[in-house]
Amino acid sequence: MLGALQLHSREAFQIWLASDVEVRDELYALIGEPLATDLDSLDVLEAFLLARYRTQRKILQLGEREILDASARHVGLVMLLNLDGAAWAIELDDEDNAYYRLPIVRLADGAEECPLTMITAALDRRKRGYLRGVVDSYA
């Protein structure tokens, strides 16, 4: 699987986008239920992640990164479907950009948010409602 931690080109980004449904379906099977695409689904995802990982470092381990990638895809999808003008993007030109080579959601006003870093931040903070709060702040 080509995960979001490995994107080095626009072609790799397009391949990553193309496999979105299959990867998210694997996550939903692991969770035990398909997730809707509303803000409530972020709470379900976050509860699953907080129960599974005691620290953010655990999800970054080899063998767990696929769950991080799939979770980020779900968060991104929720953002795309619930925030006007939101679209997937990737920064491959500015190496100084904090999200360089990571899939981001670019909002209509030009703001950028990285679902991968949202997941790791949620695990670091260990406070329920973090993911929803970030998305709500853009609504």
Disulfide bonds with the S-S distance in Angstrom:
none
